[in-house]
């Protein structure tokens, strides 16, 4: 580096070299002018500067400098080893570190293929930047030092890896061979499993190995093994020993404790607690009791009510069985507390009118026809409704009834409201006020404020006339304008020769002057004279007229040659020829017409006026009535007066147009469930605007608030005033409107009117009907709403319709009042009976359709009732044969019968018990003692347990006889009622065979047959209530009959006729109870009817009358000589 400096004296010049600010002392040549660096290295790079200065001088030194950059070829500081061996799935680090100037870039190649681009975006998807600054791609990581990290290594990673370092000076590279070994290993070991008991468990074991190793050869890398445990899970057992006691620390609380049971080899998730309150169906009380708990406090209970609890445990398999129920526990009574309130109901009172006016009302005129108002809204508490807006009022003091009203919508954002009234009279005093209004009406006005609209230019002067007309002068007279619009400051009068504005002469007159003599005129010359009033705002409208000097004006003549063109619905164009102008200009054209009725003597009406158009030759007449006959005539007016009328024009008829108004007084009334009655006032004849034969009405109707289709109906009768809209939906609100139509088009619609059809019965049943058996005699029924379109009225309640499946009996109804209840508990049902259930809704009109399809639900099973039809067809001294029929109320599936018998004495304690199959229908007891009374007990069993037992007595004897008739039945007069009577009797001898039951028969007078009323009256009673039909005169005959061996019937004497007075009630059909007679071959007495039942019938049914009994049958004997009651 050379540094040449120039200074005087040269001998005092000194040159100093520095590198990066540090003085350099080596390599300086030629008196400091040259710096030589031999074999430069990277460390020699830097900023070099030379400083030239004069010794012992105050002259400042000068400097110059340059940067030196030393470039260096890439040089590996750490090369990768030539051979690398690694195991699969291990981390492999291949080192590579290089230096150079500039710093070389490191690029890796595998088998001559780049692993990654030279420049890698650090934020590319699929890559991530490590904390050290290294860039990572899937499994390959380029470290900041330049080394390559493979994690984890695969078999496919084996190959030659080349590290290439490059910069602007050159390239260097180094290679390494990578070998990847694959040891035999279990990649998918068996997993610990937990399965449900009874299901399948699958264990898997996946192995990977080097391709050169088979499953039969052990890998040099070593072997591997895994193990797993199998655990079988099941439902948890029921909690044990649940105990409920009243809490001693809390009122209205119960402490419930239990012992944990087997968890089913799976940790418990929770307990579920159910409660039964006052013997109601079980319901879930707590659904998430902690699994570690063995007790819980149930609070917020109701005093004086009984509670029973049960629990079940839940694990991941499911819910286990419920525990035993706790003993029913009743909470102590307490004094009555405050009742439970119903849901709150929010209802607005009707709106009223505001009671205060708006505040801070200010009114000011903004021009000659407009006033600006500002005000603040009244307090909301005094509006008494919804603020619909404000009314701005203005009226003249002399005419308080003529009020100008402008409605302003409310502005809820701004505190100060602004409004305007325009179209007022100019320079006129007004009273102004503001009020607030709601739907019912207006509130009070604010205090009136007197204001005056601004001045404006005045209107035209009145009655402009000429008098004292001479050759060179005339007198002009006028009156004040009707519309002064301010204070008159004077008048302006000007005259000029006709169509010569350069001859104009103008004078300004004071405001009290109303006449002026114009002089200096030229004789026999036509002049145009103009007069205008003036205010402070300027000159008003000009009033002008022409006149010839020295020639007085005369009355004008009528226009001539009237022609009509451009006839439209509401306008025509008149062409005419002006008449004699009376030696002055025409100021107005008047059009008169005969309307509708044309004739010589008909009245002429003023229909059009055209002013200040003296040169007019045509004019357009507006505001005519469509489809109406007219005849026109014209007059012309000058300063003197009005001309006679012209000759009438031809008669014309305006064109047709759509009606201008809608029918009036439109009302809508309910006609029926599916129709509405619409009435209106027809259009007046003069409003037809067209051919009357084509005038009619169009009716549109749709559901209120619906966006659906709109239906319409057209009535082509102009005099029609009512219409019935049919085929509507029941109990639906409709909106209806009417418009008039003619041959041209449609008129405006009337205001929409609303009406609702009458109620009807719902046309479909409730939705989502479901039934759930809760006990053996109750079913919980739930349902949803009736679809709104099918309600057809206000739902007053629901009825649940239910009956036994495949039963011919009439269905039962359970009414639920109110439309908010959508569930009911049916009680008193038969046990283990399949029911068909439907739900219907009803309105005040009646019941709607039932839900479809019906729901089938069976009540739960229960212990059965007692077996029936117990008879002893064979009785010996040491043995008896017992037969029976299944229980009339099996209440489930009969699983077995149990017979217990013993001697009927207080000293006998030994009893014989025998369990029979469910198909058994008879049993023979042997080893009995002769002439002894035995009591037999027979009971049936279902899944729920043993049911009620049926008892029967039998005497081990062969001396049995049929029972004797009872005494004559008696009917006390006080026990004869409209629908029933009470019978009483005394039993007869039982013939050494215990009486099983009594049978009661009756017949209706005069000629009906005897009918069985009850065939199973208890043998322990001596009275019976007989229900009857009050619409018949009935004769009652009671019989108590029984079967002995041999079987026969004995009857008591019939009771005298018991007649009942008719009542106005329909006759109910009494059910026929089953008969349970003896079933055995037996002789039949001659001339006796037979009531029989087939032997194979499992359920006893009423026997049928037959004269030819089969060989095996049930018989009831009735001797023809005795009718009444007999004991069996």
Rosetta blueprint (number, residue, H / E / L):
1 X L
2 X E
3 X L
4 X L
5 X L
6 X L
7 X L
8 X L
9 X L
10 X H
11 X H
12 X H
13 X E
14 X E
15 X E
16 X E
17 X E
18 X E
19 X E
20 X L
21 X L
22 X E
23 X E
24 X L
25 X L
26 X L
27 X L
28 X E
29 X E
30 X L
31 X L
32 X L
33 X L
34 X E
35 X E
36 X L
37 X L
38 X L
39 X L
40 X L
41 X L
42 X H
43 X H
44 X H
45 X L
46 X E
47 X E
48 X E
49 X E
50 X E
51 X E
52 X E
53 X E
54 X E
55 X L
56 X L
57 X L
58 X L
59 X L
60 X L
61 X L
62 X E
63 X E
64 X E
65 X E
66 X E
67 X E
68 X E
69 X L
70 X L
71 X L
72 X E
73 X E
74 X E
75 X E
76 X E
77 X E
78 X E
79 X L
80 X L
81 X L
82 X L
83 X E
84 X E
85 X E
86 X E
87 X E
88 X L
89 X L
90 X L
91 X L
92 X E
93 X E
94 X E
95 X L
96 X L
97 X E
98 X E
99 X E
100 X E
101 X E
102 X L
103 X L
104 X L
105 X E
106 X E
107 X E
108 X E
109 X E
110 X E
111 X L
112 X L
113 X E
114 X E
115 X L
116 X L
117 X L
118 X L
119 X L
120 X L
121 X L
122 X L
123 X L
124 X L
125 X L
126 X L
127 X L
128 X E
129 X E
130 X L
131 X L
132 X L
133 X L
134 X L
135 X E
136 X E
137 X E
138 X L
139 X L
140 X E
141 X E
142 X E
143 X L
144 X L
145 X L
146 X L
147 X L
148 X E
149 X E
150 X E
151 X L
152 X L
153 X L
154 X L
155 X H
156 X H
157 X H
158 X L
159 X E
160 X E
161 X E
162 X E
163 X E
164 X E
165 X E
166 X E
167 X E
168 X L
169 X L
170 X E
171 X E
172 X E
173 X E
174 X E
175 X E
176 X E
177 X E
178 X E
179 X E
180 X E
181 X E
182 X L
183 X L
184 X L
185 X E
186 X E
187 X E
188 X E
189 X L
190 X L
191 X L
192 X L
193 X E
194 X E
195 X E
196 X E
197 X L
198 X L
199 X L
200 X L
201 X L
202 X L
203 X L
204 X L
205 X L
206 X E
207 X E
208 X E
209 X L
210 X L
211 X L
212 X L
213 X L
214 X L
215 X L
216 X L
217 X L
218 X L
219 X L
220 X L
221 X L
222 X L
223 X L
224 X L
225 X L
226 X L
227 X L
228 X L
229 X L
230 X E
231 X E
232 X E
233 X E
234 X L
235 X L
236 X L
237 X L
238 X L
239 X L
240 X E
241 X E
242 X E
243 X E
244 X E
245 X E
246 X E
247 X L
248 X L
249 X L
250 X L
251 X L
252 X L
253 X L
254 X E
255 X E
256 X E
257 X E
258 X E
259 X E
260 X L
261 X L
262 X L
263 X L
264 X L
265 X L
266 X L
267 X L
268 X L
269 X L
270 X E
271 X E
272 X E
273 X E
274 X E
275 X E
276 X E
277 X E
278 X L
279 X L
280 X L
281 X L
282 X L
283 X E
284 X E
285 X E
286 X E
287 X E
288 X E
289 X E
290 X L
291 X L
292 X L
293 X L
294 X L
295 X E
296 X E
297 X E
298 X E
299 X L
300 X L
301 X L
302 X L
303 X L
304 X L
305 X L
306 X E
307 X E
308 X E
309 X E
310 X E
311 X E
312 X E
313 X E
314 X E
315 X L
316 X L
317 X L
318 X L
319 X E
320 X L
321 X L
322 X L
323 X L
324 X L
325 X L
326 X L
327 X L
328 X L
329 X E
330 X E
331 X L
332 X L
333 X L
334 X L
335 X L
336 X L
337 X L
338 X L
339 X L
340 X L
341 X L
342 X L
343 X L
344 X L
345 X L
346 X L
347 X L
348 X L
349 X L
350 X L
351 X L
352 X L
353 X L
354 X L
355 X L
356 X L
357 X L
358 X L
359 X E
360 X E
361 X E
362 X E
363 X E
364 X E
365 X E
366 X L
367 X L
368 X L
369 X L
370 X L
371 X E
372 X E
373 X E
374 X E
375 X E
376 X E
377 X L
378 X L
379 X L
380 X H
381 X H
382 X H
383 X L
384 X L
385 X L
386 X L
387 X L
388 X L
389 X E
390 X E
391 X E
392 X E
393 X E
394 X E
395 X E
396 X L
397 X L
398 X L
399 X L
400 X L
401 X L
402 X L
403 X E
404 X E
405 X E
406 X E
407 X E
408 X E
409 X L
410 X L
411 X L
412 X L
413 X L
414 X L
415 X L
416 X E
417 X E
418 X E
419 X E
420 X E
421 X E
422 X L
423 X L
424 X L
425 X L
426 X L
427 X L
428 X L
429 X E
430 X E
431 X E
432 X E
433 X E
434 X E
435 X E
436 X E
437 X E
438 X L
439 X L
440 X L
441 X L
442 X E
443 X L
444 X L
445 X L
446 X L
447 X L
448 X L
449 X E
450 X E
451 X E
452 X E
453 X L
454 X L
455 X L
456 X L
457 X L
458 X L
459 X L
460 X L
461 X L
462 X E
463 X E
464 X E
465 X E
466 X E
467 X E
468 X L
469 X L
470 X L
471 X L
472 X L
473 X L
474 X E
475 X E
476 X E
477 X E
478 X E
479 X E
480 X L
481 X L
482 X L
483 X L
484 X L
485 X L
486 X L
487 X L
488 X L
489 X L
490 X E
491 X E
492 X E
493 X E
494 X E
495 X E
496 X E
497 X E
498 X L
499 X L
500 X L
501 X H
502 X H
503 X H
504 X L
505 X E
506 X E
507 X E
508 X E
509 X E
510 X L
511 X L
512 X L
513 X L
514 X L
515 X E
516 X E
517 X E
518 X E
519 X L
520 X L
521 X L
522 X L
523 X L
524 X L
525 X L
526 X E
527 X E
528 X E
529 X E
530 X E
531 X E
532 X E
533 X E
534 X E
535 X E
536 X L
537 X L
538 X E
539 X E
540 X L
541 X L
542 X L
543 X E
544 X E
545 X E
546 X E
547 X E
548 X E
549 X L
550 X L
551 X E
552 X L
553 X L
554 X L
555 X L
556 X L
557 X L
558 X L
559 X L
560 X E
561 X E
562 X E
563 X E
564 X E
565 X E
566 X L
567 X L
568 X L
569 X L
570 X L
571 X L
572 X E
573 X E
574 X E
575 X E
576 X E
577 X E
578 X L
579 X L
580 X L
581 X L
582 X L
583 X L
584 X E
585 X L
586 X E
587 X E
588 X E
589 X E
590 X E
591 X E
592 X E
593 X E
594 X E
595 X E
596 X L
597 X L
598 X L
599 X L
600 X L
601 X L
602 X L
603 X L
604 X L
605 X E
606 X E
607 X E
608 X E
609 X E
610 X E
611 X E
612 X L
613 X L
614 X L
615 X L
616 X L
617 X L
618 X E
619 X E
620 X E
621 X E
622 X L
623 X L
624 X L
625 X L
626 X L
627 X L
628 X L
629 X E
630 X E
631 X E
632 X E
633 X E
634 X E
635 X E
636 X E
637 X E
638 X E
639 X L
640 X L
641 X L
642 X E
643 X L
644 X L
645 X L
646 X L
647 X L
648 X L
649 X L
650 X L
651 X L
652 X E
653 X E
654 X L
655 X L
656 X L
657 X L
658 X L
659 X L
660 X L
661 X L
662 X L
663 X L
664 X E
665 X E
666 X E
667 X E
668 X E
669 X E
670 X E
671 X E
672 X E
673 X L
674 X L
675 X E
676 X E
677 X E
678 X E
679 X E
680 X E
681 X E
682 X L
683 X L
684 X L
685 X H
686 X H
687 X H
688 X L
689 X L
690 X L
691 X L
692 X H
693 X H
694 X H
695 X L
696 X E
697 X E
698 X E
699 X E
700 X E
701 X E
702 X E
703 X E
704 X L
705 X L
706 X L
707 X L
708 X L
709 X L
710 X L
711 X E
712 X E
713 X E
714 X E
715 X E
716 X L
717 X L
718 X L
719 X L
720 X L
721 X L
722 X E
723 X E
724 X E
725 X E
726 X L
727 X L
728 X L
729 X L
730 X L
731 X L
732 X L
733 X E
734 X E
735 X E
736 X E
737 X E
738 X E
739 X E
740 X E
741 X E
742 X L
743 X L
744 X L
745 X L
746 X E
747 X E
748 X E
749 X E
750 X L
751 X L
752 X L
753 X E
754 X E
755 X E
756 X E
757 X L
758 X L
759 X L
760 X L
761 X L
762 X L
763 X L
764 X L
765 X L
766 X L
767 X L
768 X L
769 X L
770 X E
771 X E
772 X E
773 X E
774 X E
775 X E
776 X L
777 X L
778 X E
779 X E
780 X E
781 X E
782 X E
783 X L
784 X L
785 X L
786 X L
787 X L
788 X H
789 X H
790 X H
791 X H
792 X L
793 X L
794 X L
795 X L
796 X L
797 X E
798 X E
799 X E
800 X E
801 X E
802 X E
803 X E
804 X E
805 X L
806 X L
807 X L
808 X L
809 X L
810 X L
811 X L
812 X E
813 X E
814 X E
815 X E
816 X E
817 X E
818 X L
819 X L
820 X L
821 X L
822 X L
823 X E
824 X E
825 X E
826 X E
827 X L
828 X L
829 X L
830 X L
831 X L
832 X L
833 X L
834 X E
835 X E
836 X E
837 X E
838 X E
839 X E
840 X E
841 X E
842 X E
843 X L
844 X L
845 X L
846 X L
847 X E
848 X E
849 X E
850 X E
851 X L
852 X L
853 X L
854 X L
855 X E
856 X E
857 X E
858 X E
859 X L
860 X L
861 X L
862 X L
863 X L
864 X L
865 X L
866 X L
867 X L
868 X E
869 X E
870 X E
871 X E
872 X E
873 X E
874 X E
875 X E
876 X L
877 X L
878 X L
879 X L
880 X E
881 X E
882 X E
883 X E
884 X E
885 X E
886 X L
887 X L
888 X L
889 X L
890 X L
891 X L
892 X L
893 X L
894 X L
895 X L
896 X E
897 X E
898 X E
899 X E
900 X E
901 X E
902 X E
903 X E
904 X L
905 X L
906 X L
907 X L
908 X L
909 X L
910 X L
911 X L
912 X E
913 X E
914 X E
915 X E
916 X E
917 X E
918 X L
919 X L
920 X L
921 X L
922 X E
923 X E
924 X E
925 X E
926 X L
927 X L
928 X L
929 X L
930 X L
931 X L
932 X L
933 X E
934 X E
935 X E
936 X E
937 X E
938 X E
939 X E
940 X E
941 X E
942 X E
943 X L
944 X L
945 X E
946 X E
947 X L
948 X L
949 X L
950 X E
951 X E
952 X E
953 X E
954 X E
955 X E
956 X L
957 X L
958 X L
959 X L
960 X L
961 X L
962 X L
963 X L
964 X L
965 X L
966 X L
967 X L
968 X L
969 X L
970 X E
971 X L
972 X L
973 X H
974 X H
975 X H
976 X L
977 X L
978 X L
979 X L
980 X E
981 X E
982 X E
983 X E
984 X E
985 X L
986 X L
987 X L
988 X L
989 X L
990 X L
991 X L
992 X L
993 X L
994 X L
995 X L
996 X L
997 X E
998 X E
999 X E
1000 X E
1001 X E
1002 X E
1003 X E
1004 X E
1005 X L
1006 X L
1007 X L
1008 X L
1009 X L
1010 X L
1011 X E
1012 X E
1013 X E
1014 X E
1015 X E
1016 X E
1017 X E
1018 X E
1019 X L
1020 X L
1021 X L
1022 X L
1023 X E
1024 X E
1025 X E
1026 X E
1027 X E
1028 X L
1029 X L
1030 X L
1031 X L
1032 X L
1033 X L
1034 X E
1035 X E
1036 X L
1037 X L
1038 X L
1039 X L
1040 X L
1041 X L
1042 X L
1043 X L
1044 X L
1045 X L
1046 X L
1047 X L
1048 X L
1049 X L
1050 X L
1051 X L
1052 X L
1053 X L
1054 X L
1055 X L
1056 X L
1057 X L
1058 X L
1059 X L
1060 X L
1061 X L
1062 X L
1063 X L
1064 X L
1065 X L
1066 X L
1067 X L
1068 X L
1069 X L
1070 X L
1071 X L
1072 X L
1073 X L
1074 X L
1075 X L
1076 X L
1077 X L
1078 X L
1079 X E
1080 X L
1081 X L
1082 X L
1083 X L
1084 X L
1085 X L
1086 X L
1087 X L
1088 X L
1089 X L
1090 X E
1091 X E
1092 X E
1093 X L
1094 X L
1095 X L
1096 X L
1097 X L
1098 X L
1099 X L
1100 X L
1101 X L
1102 X L
1103 X L
1104 X E
1105 X E
1106 X E
1107 X L
1108 X L
1109 X L
1110 X L
1111 X L
1112 X L
1113 X L
1114 X E
1115 X L
1116 X L
1117 X L
1118 X L
1119 X L
1120 X L
1121 X L
1122 X L
1123 X L
1124 X L
1125 X L
1126 X L
1127 X E
1128 X L
